[in-house]
Amino acid sequence: MSGTGGRIGAGVAVLRGGEVLLVRRGDDGRWDVPGGGARAGETPADAARRELREETGLDVGPLRPVGVFPHRHSYPDGNTVDWETHVFTAAFTGGEARAGDDAAEVRWWPLDALPDDVAGTTRVYFDALREVAG
């Protein structure tokens, strides 16, 4: 199956002290920030909030932009999609994170000991996140 046109994605790294909340993706089993594709008419910030709620059950306050990351993602079914993913951070405001939607697992990770089992693009997010989380 060949690639389709570019899509807008969004994700939010929820920060709690020196930790970040990550999800283990259901499709490839790798760790990532909660996120996914924006729906028609949805802003990246709205998409990030919706995906966070769907994948972890959490709501957060203000979103702070980390960056916009163009990348190509190949899915297990062979489909390849060009993405422009908007990544945000937000402070943890309480609640119990639980895996939902297409997240297989949720877990808090120390920013100085993030998992290695991630896609190359997620590694780029982690580098940018360490910069802004200082």
Contacts in CASP RR format, 6 or more apart in sequence:
PFRMAT RR
TARGET T0000
AUTHOR 0000-0000-0000
METHOD contacts of the structure
MODEL  1
MSGTGGRIGAGVAVLRGGEVLLVRRGDDGRWDVPGGGARAGETPADAARR
ELREETGLDVGPLRPVGVFPHRHSYPDGNTVDWETHVFTAAFTGGEARAG
DDAAEVRWWPLDALPDDVAGTTRVYFDALREVAG
1 77 0 8 1.000
1 78 0 8 1.000
1 79 0 8 1.000
1 80 0 8 1.000
2 80 0 8 1.000
3 79 0 8 1.000
3 80 0 8 1.000
3 81 0 8 1.000
3 82 0 8 1.000
4 79 0 8 1.000
4 81 0 8 1.000
5 81 0 8 1.000
5 82 0 8 1.000
6 81 0 8 1.000
6 82 0 8 1.000
6 83 0 8 1.000
6 84 0 8 1.000
7 37 0 8 1.000
7 38 0 8 1.000
7 81 0 8 1.000
7 82 0 8 1.000
7 83 0 8 1.000
7 84 0 8 1.000
8 37 0 8 1.000
8 38 0 8 1.000
8 44 0 8 1.000
8 47 0 8 1.000
8 83 0 8 1.000
8 84 0 8 1.000
8 85 0 8 1.000
8 86 0 8 1.000
9 35 0 8 1.000
9 36 0 8 1.000
9 37 0 8 1.000
9 38 0 8 1.000
9 44 0 8 1.000
9 47 0 8 1.000
9 83 0 8 1.000
9 84 0 8 1.000
9 85 0 8 1.000
9 86 0 8 1.000
10 35 0 8 1.000
10 36 0 8 1.000
10 37 0 8 1.000
10 38 0 8 1.000
10 44 0 8 1.000
10 45 0 8 1.000
10 47 0 8 1.000
10 48 0 8 1.000
10 51 0 8 1.000
10 85 0 8 1.000
10 86 0 8 1.000
10 87 0 8 1.000
10 88 0 8 1.000
11 33 0 8 1.000
11 34 0 8 1.000
11 35 0 8 1.000
11 36 0 8 1.000
11 47 0 8 1.000
11 48 0 8 1.000
11 51 0 8 1.000
11 52 0 8 1.000
11 85 0 8 1.000
11 86 0 8 1.000
11 87 0 8 1.000
11 88 0 8 1.000
12 33 0 8 1.000
12 34 0 8 1.000
12 35 0 8 1.000
12 48 0 8 1.000
12 49 0 8 1.000
12 51 0 8 1.000
12 52 0 8 1.000
12 60 0 8 1.000
12 63 0 8 1.000
12 87 0 8 1.000
12 88 0 8 1.000
12 89 0 8 1.000
12 90 0 8 1.000
13 20 0 8 1.000
13 21 0 8 1.000
13 33 0 8 1.000
13 66 0 8 1.000
13 87 0 8 1.000
13 88 0 8 1.000
13 89 0 8 1.000
13 90 0 8 1.000
13 125 0 8 1.000
13 129 0 8 1.000
14 20 0 8 1.000
14 21 0 8 1.000
14 34 0 8 1.000
14 52 0 8 1.000
14 56 0 8 1.000
14 58 0 8 1.000
14 60 0 8 1.000
14 89 0 8 1.000
14 90 0 8 1.000
14 91 0 8 1.000
14 92 0 8 1.000
14 97 0 8 1.000
15 89 0 8 1.000
15 90 0 8 1.000
15 91 0 8 1.000
15 92 0 8 1.000
15 111 0 8 1.000
15 133 0 8 1.000
16 91 0 8 1.000
16 92 0 8 1.000
16 108 0 8 1.000
17 92 0 8 1.000
18 110 0 8 1.000
18 111 0 8 1.000
18 112 0 8 1.000
18 133 0 8 1.000
19 108 0 8 1.000
19 109 0 8 1.000
19 110 0 8 1.000
19 111 0 8 1.000
20 33 0 8 1.000
20 108 0 8 1.000
20 109 0 8 1.000
20 111 0 8 1.000
20 114 0 8 1.000
20 129 0 8 1.000
20 133 0 8 1.000
21 34 0 8 1.000
21 56 0 8 1.000
21 58 0 8 1.000
21 92 0 8 1.000
21 97 0 8 1.000
21 106 0 8 1.000
21 107 0 8 1.000
21 108 0 8 1.000
21 109 0 8 1.000
22 31 0 8 1.000
22 32 0 8 1.000
22 33 0 8 1.000
22 34 0 8 1.000
22 106 0 8 1.000
22 107 0 8 1.000
22 108 0 8 1.000
22 109 0 8 1.000
22 114 0 8 1.000
22 115 0 8 1.000
23 31 0 8 1.000
23 32 0 8 1.000
23 33 0 8 1.000
23 34 0 8 1.000
23 35 0 8 1.000
23 55 0 8 1.000
23 56 0 8 1.000
23 99 0 8 1.000
23 103 0 8 1.000
23 104 0 8 1.000
23 105 0 8 1.000
23 106 0 8 1.000
24 30 0 8 1.000
24 31 0 8 1.000
24 32 0 8 1.000
24 99 0 8 1.000
24 103 0 8 1.000
24 104 0 8 1.000
24 105 0 8 1.000
24 106 0 8 1.000
24 107 0 8 1.000
25 31 0 8 1.000
25 32 0 8 1.000
25 102 0 8 1.000
25 103 0 8 1.000
25 104 0 8 1.000
26 102 0 8 1.000
26 103 0 8 1.000
26 104 0 8 1.000
27 75 0 8 1.000
27 76 0 8 1.000
27 102 0 8 1.000
28 76 0 8 1.000
28 119 0 8 1.000
29 104 0 8 1.000
29 117 0 8 1.000
30 117 0 8 1.000
30 118 0 8 1.000
30 119 0 8 1.000
30 122 0 8 1.000
31 107 0 8 1.000
31 109 0 8 1.000
31 114 0 8 1.000
31 115 0 8 1.000
31 117 0 8 1.000
31 118 0 8 1.000
31 122 0 8 1.000
32 118 0 8 1.000
32 119 0 8 1.000
32 122 0 8 1.000
32 125 0 8 1.000
33 87 0 8 1.000
33 122 0 8 1.000
33 125 0 8 1.000
33 129 0 8 1.000
34 51 0 8 1.000
34 52 0 8 1.000
34 55 0 8 1.000
34 56 0 8 1.000
34 103 0 8 1.000
34 106 0 8 1.000
35 47 0 8 1.000
35 48 0 8 1.000
35 51 0 8 1.000
35 52 0 8 1.000
35 55 0 8 1.000
36 47 0 8 1.000
36 51 0 8 1.000
36 85 0 8 1.000
37 47 0 8 1.000
37 51 0 8 1.000
37 83 0 8 1.000
38 44 0 8 1.000
38 46 0 8 1.000
38 47 0 8 1.000
39 47 0 8 1.000
39 50 0 8 1.000
42 50 0 8 1.000
44 86 0 8 1.000
44 88 0 8 1.000
45 63 0 8 1.000
45 86 0 8 1.000
45 88 0 8 1.000
47 86 0 8 1.000
48 63 0 8 1.000
48 86 0 8 1.000
48 88 0 8 1.000
49 59 0 8 1.000
49 60 0 8 1.000
49 63 0 8 1.000
51 101 0 8 1.000
52 58 0 8 1.000
52 59 0 8 1.000
52 60 0 8 1.000
52 90 0 8 1.000
53 59 0 8 1.000
54 100 0 8 1.000
54 101 0 8 1.000
55 99 0 8 1.000
55 100 0 8 1.000
55 101 0 8 1.000
55 102 0 8 1.000
55 103 0 8 1.000
55 106 0 8 1.000
56 97 0 8 1.000
56 98 0 8 1.000
56 99 0 8 1.000
56 100 0 8 1.000
56 103 0 8 1.000
56 106 0 8 1.000
57 97 0 8 1.000
57 98 0 8 1.000
57 100 0 8 1.000
58 92 0 8 1.000
58 93 0 8 1.000
58 94 0 8 1.000
58 95 0 8 1.000
58 97 0 8 1.000
59 93 0 8 1.000
60 90 0 8 1.000
60 91 0 8 1.000
60 92 0 8 1.000
60 93 0 8 1.000
61 90 0 8 1.000
61 91 0 8 1.000
61 93 0 8 1.000
62 90 0 8 1.000
62 91 0 8 1.000
63 88 0 8 1.000
63 89 0 8 1.000
63 90 0 8 1.000
64 88 0 8 1.000
64 89 0 8 1.000
64 90 0 8 1.000
64 132 0 8 1.000
65 86 0 8 1.000
65 87 0 8 1.000
65 88 0 8 1.000
66 87 0 8 1.000
66 88 0 8 1.000
66 89 0 8 1.000
66 125 0 8 1.000
66 128 0 8 1.000
66 129 0 8 1.000
66 132 0 8 1.000
67 86 0 8 1.000
67 87 0 8 1.000
67 128 0 8 1.000
68 84 0 8 1.000
68 85 0 8 1.000
68 86 0 8 1.000
68 87 0 8 1.000
69 84 0 8 1.000
69 85 0 8 1.000
69 87 0 8 1.000
69 121 0 8 1.000
69 124 0 8 1.000
69 125 0 8 1.000
69 128 0 8 1.000
70 82 0 8 1.000
70 83 0 8 1.000
70 84 0 8 1.000
70 85 0 8 1.000
71 82 0 8 1.000
71 83 0 8 1.000
71 85 0 8 1.000
71 121 0 8 1.000
71 124 0 8 1.000
72 80 0 8 1.000
72 81 0 8 1.000
72 82 0 8 1.000
72 83 0 8 1.000
73 80 0 8 1.000
73 81 0 8 1.000
73 83 0 8 1.000
73 119 0 8 1.000
73 121 0 8 1.000
74 80 0 8 1.000
75 81 0 8 1.000
85 121 0 8 1.000
87 125 0 8 1.000
87 128 0 8 1.000
87 129 0 8 1.000
89 129 0 8 1.000
89 132 0 8 1.000
89 133 0 8 1.000
97 106 0 8 1.000
97 108 0 8 1.000
98 106 0 8 1.000
99 105 0 8 1.000
99 106 0 8 1.000
109 115 0 8 1.000
111 129 0 8 1.000
111 130 0 8 1.000
111 133 0 8 1.000
114 126 0 8 1.000
118 126 0 8 1.000
END
